[in-house]
Amino acid sequence: MTEQRIPENIVVCLDTSRSMYKKDFPPNRLTCCTNAIKILISKRFDLDSLSTFAIIKFSDKAEKIIDFTTSTYINNLNKALDSLKCGGYSALGDGLALGIKTVIAELRKIGAKPPRILLISDGKIMNTAVDPLKMARLAQGLNIKIDTFLVGEIGQVNMLKRLSDITKGRYFYNSDSESLIRSAQEIADDNYKRYGSNKEVISENPAFLRKIAADLLRVQDLTKDQKQRAKQIRGEVDFKKCSICFSDKNPYTKGSFYITGRYCPNCTTPFHIHCLAGWADSQKDHIVKRSGTARCPHCFYLLRIPTEVTQIQKLRILSRGNKEEPAKRPEILPAKYIEDVALLGEDALFSACPVCHLIFEKGQRAVQCGNLECNALYHEDCFKKLKDGHCRNCDVKLHLY
């Protein structure tokens, strides 16, 4: 029976403090570590081209050198590793904090891969504003395992082993460059599915989703660049209209967008918070409903609905008793523009357009119904022929932004 490999998002947090310049690992510790990471990346991509890597360095402060990168751009990863230099003290806690932040940002995306953090250091913690143990407990709560490579001598307090123990990750002690390479090869090979393992499943606990969901931006939170981007996306000067009800005035509270309007921090699509809550309540995903979160209808980024709105929804349900009325679907839903229908898979290619009843071809543009219970696909020209924008399958009124 062939083993099934589970693609992962791996964040490599590498210590670049001046103690990593020691030559007990010739020519020095940092060079040996970067060479081992290159071997790890190369072998993992050979085994599984769908995994991705991000690299963070930390000395006096933490800095992301390169964000999640696929096998196509392995040269960019190698160049980023070659650019590293030693200097300063080891702010290990700061590096770990940035690694967790990078993982969370990726987990908010739909279809995110299981995360892994690989921390490589000599364990000489001299200057850190963030407690590494506190970060490990945070990672534990988010089901993120931290694997650690200790390079050099073991100190009185083996911080790296404690971090791995807390998060149930793997700990490797490396006394020379050969053992370091063996450790890297083990991690490269460690993404296969074991019997009974749920390694490929990201936690679907509502409390977990609530923890990682992103906060919506208010009008006054937008930077100048984000405001301009919002105008460009909407194709109009006025960017303070909800993309669900397509109005400035909130249909629930009758207030202006400035009061209850919010923006997706990933794509700057605007919503009324009550319309977004109504959108979430109309979807099939019961776990997302219970978590008080929603997927952005435009980019599917995981968003946190403000507590006051979710509490009002719960009170309405309680006031109706056990007989719960079906959720009202927003009057207008955003349709999604698909650059190449082949990106949606073979099933999409063989589906028929509800207008012309012809199937799609690779490279062909399409428009997808915004109702997740429908997801009907239209040819770009056929979508323009819909009467008042009503979907032929589910009759929801659609608007293409």
N, C-alpha and C positions, 0 to 999 in steps of 0.2 A: 504494500500500500504506500503510495507516494505521500510525502508530508506536505501539508498546506502551510505556506508562509503568510504571515500577517504583516502587511505594510505598516511602518511606524513613522511618526514624526520624532526625530531624535535631536535634542539640543545638547551640543557639546560645550560644557563650561570649562575652560582651560585657564589654569593659573599661569600668569605671565610676570609674577613678581620677581625681584632680583635674585631670590634664593633659587629660582629655577634655572639660573645660569651656572650652577655648580657642575663640575666636570666629572663627578663620580659616574655619570652616564655619558660616556664620550660621544660627540664632542661636548654636549651639555644636556641637562635634563629637558629643556624646552624643545630642542631639536629632536631628541628621541621621542618625545610625546607627539610632536606634529607628524613625525614619520609613522608612528603607530596609528594615529588617527587617519592618515591617508590610506593605510592598509585596511583599516576598519571600513572606511567609506567605499573603497574599491571592491572589497569582498562582498559587502552588503549589496551593493548595486549589481554585482554579478549574480547574486542569489535572488535578489528582489529589486527590480528597477523602480518599484512604486514607493519605496521608502524615501524620506526626505531628511536633510540635515540642515541645522542652523548652528552657527558657531558664535560663542560669546567668550571674550577674554576678560580677566579681572586682575587688577593689581591694586593701585590706589583707588580706582573706581572700576565699575563694570561697564562694558561696552559691547554692543552687538556688532560683530564684524560682517556677518552675512546672514540673511533671513533664510527660511526654509527653501532649500534648493534641491531640484530633482537630478536624476542621473544624467540628463542631457547636458547639464552645466557643471559637471564634475571638475572641469578645469578652473572654474570660478572658486570652488571650494578649496582646491589646492593652492591657488594664488593667495586666497585669504589666509591660509595657514602659513604660507611662506613669508607673509608680511609681518608676522608677529615678532616682537622684540621684548626683552626682559627689562624690568625697571619698577621701582616702587615697592610698596608693601602688599600683603595679600588680603584684600577685602573679600574674603570667601563668601560671607553672608550676602553681600551686594550682588555678587555673581550669581548665586543661587536664586536670589529674588528676581533678577532679570530673566533668568532661565524659566522660572515659574510663570512670570508675566508673559513671556513669549509663547509658552505652551497654552495658557488660557486664551490668548488672542486667537490661536489656531482652533481650539476646541469650540469656539463660538460659531465656527463655520459649519455649514451643513455637510455631512459626510466626512467629518474630521477623522483622521487616523488615530489609533492609540498612541499616547505620548510616552517618551522615555527621556530622562535627563542623565547624561553621563558627566560626572564631575571628576576632573583630573587635577591633582595638586600634590605638593609635598607635605601638606598639612600644617605649614607654618603660618598660623593666623596671627597677624600683627595689627591690622587696622581695618575694622569693619563696623559700619554704622548699623548693620542689621545682624540680629542674632541668627546664626545658621540653624540652630536647633528649632527656633520658632518657625523658620522657613520649612524645615523638614516636617514639622507637625502640620503646617498648611498643606504641603504636598501630599501628606498622608490622607488628609481630609478630602482631597481632590482625586484620590486614587492614582497619584503620579509616583512611580517608583524612581528612586535615585540610585543609580549604579555609581560606584566610586573606584578610582584607581589611585592608590597611594604610591607615590614615587619617592624613593630614598628611605631614610631611617624612620622608624616608628617612634613617635614622641610619647611622653607620659600620658597625655590625653589623645586617644586616637579618634579625633573628631569625624574623620571620613567614615570610619566603621559605624559610629553612632548614627550618622545620617542615613546610611544604608539600612541599618537595623530598624530604625523608626519607620521607614517607608517600605520595608520588605524588599529592598533592592539587593543587588549583588556587590560584594566588596572584594577587591583584588589588591593584594600587596605585591609590589613589583620592586625587586632588589637590583635588577639589571635590565638592559634593553631587550634581551631575549624574552624575559618573562613579561615585559610590557607588551611586546608584539603578540605573545600567546593570549594575553588577556583581551587585546583588541580583536583577535580572531574569534574568541569565544563570544564576545558581544555581537560581532558581525553575523554569527551563525545562530543567534539566540532569538529568532523571531518566527519560529515554526509553531504551529498549533499542536498542543498536546491533547491527549484524550480527555474530554470533560472540561477543557479549558475554555474560559470566556474571554480570553485575552483580546480578541478582536472587537469586543463589544465595549464601547464607551459607556460609562454609567448612565442609566436612564432614570436615576432617582430624582424626583422633583426638587428635593433640597439641593442636590448637586447642580442641577440646571440653574437654579436660582442664584447659586454662588458664583457661577462663571459668567452669567449673562451680563451684557454690557449696559451701562446706563445711557438713556437717551439724552441727547443734547437739547438745551433750550435755545431760543433765538439768540439770546445774549451770549451764549457759549460759543457760537460759531466764529471762527477766525475769518479774516477778509478773504482768504483763498477758498475756504469752504463755502462762503456765501456765493462767491462767483461760480463755484462748481455746481451748487444747487440751482442757480439760475440757468446754467448751461444744460443740465440734465432735464429741467422742466421746459426749456426752450422759451422762457418768458422772463420778463423783468421781475414780476411778482413771484417770489419763491416762498411766500408765507401762506400757502394753501395746502390743505391735507390731500395726500395722494390717494386716500380711500374714499372720502366723501366729496372730494374736489371742491371744497369750500373753505373760506376763511373762518366762518362762524362754526363753532362746535355744535353739531346737531343734538347733543345730549344736554350741554350746559348753556348753550346759546352765547357763550363767551367768545372773545376774539382768539385768533391763533396765537397771539403773543402770550396769552395766559396759559392755555392748555396745549399749545403746539410744541412738538418735539421733533428732533431729527435723528435718523439712524447714524451712529458715529462712523459706520463703515462706508456708506454710499451717500449720506446726507439727504436721503428721501424724507420728506416731511409728513407727519401724521398728527392728528389729535390723539392724545393718549387714550381717550375713551373709544375712538374709532379703532385704534390698534387693539385694544382689549376686546372689542366686538369682533374684529377680524380673527383674533386668536380663538375666541369662543366658538366661531363658526367652523373651525378646522377639526379634523378627525383625531389628531394626536392628543389623547387624554392626559398623557404624562406632562406635556408642555402646558396644557390648561391648568393642571393642578399645581404646577411650579410657579405660576404667576409670571410666565415669560411668553414671548412670541417670536416667531421668525419674521424678519423683515420681508414683506411681499415682493420687494424688488431684488434684494441680494441674498435673502435667507439667512442673514446674520442673526445670532441669538440675542434678543433684547430683553431687558428687565422692565416689566410694566410697574409703574409706581405703586407702592403698597396701598395708598389711599384709594386707588381705582379698583384694585383686586378686592379690597375689603368691601367696597360698595357693591360689587358683583355678588359676593357671598351673601350680603344682607338681603339683596333682592331675591336670591334663590330661597333663603330661609323664610322670607316674608310670603313667598308663594306656597310654602309647605313642601310636601314630598312630590307634588305634581309639578314637575319642571317643564316650563314652556320651551319649545325649540328655539335655539338662538337665532336672532335675526341676522341675515347676511347683509353686509353693507350694500347700499344701492349701486355703487360703482366699484368695480374691482380692477386693479391694474393688470393688464395683459403683459406677458413677457416676450421680448424680442429675442429670437434665437438666430445667431449668425450662421450656423451650420447645423441643420437638423440631425446630422450624423452624430453629433456630440451627445445626443440623448439616447443613443443605442439603436440596435437593429429593430426593436419593436416600433420605434418612432418612424423609421424609414418605411415600414410596411403598413403604417396606419394611413387611413384615407382622410383627406380634407373634407369636412362636412359641407363645404360649398360646392366644389367641383367633383368630389368623390374620387380624385386621383391620388395615388400614393406619392411619397416624396423621394427625392434623389439626393445622393451625397453632394455636399457643397451648397445645397439649396437653403435659402433663408425661410424662416417660418415665424409665426406668432402663436404663443401658447396661452390658452385660457388661464386667467388668474385664479379661478376656483379650483382648489387642490383636489376636490372631489370629482372634477371633470378632466382638467388638463388636456382638453381637445387641442389639436394642432391645425393651424390654417396656413395655406400659402400666403405669402405677404400680400399679394394682389387680391386674393380671395377675402382676406380679413377686411379690406376696405369696402367690400360689397355687403357686409353685414348690415341689416336694417337697424339703425340707431345703436350700432355696436353690440347688439344682443347675441350671445353665443348660441349657435344652432343646437348645441347639445343640452345645455343646462339653463338657457335663457337669462343668464346673468349678464348685466350690462358691463361691457369692458371698455377700458380706455388705454390706449398705447401711448406711453410717455416718451 
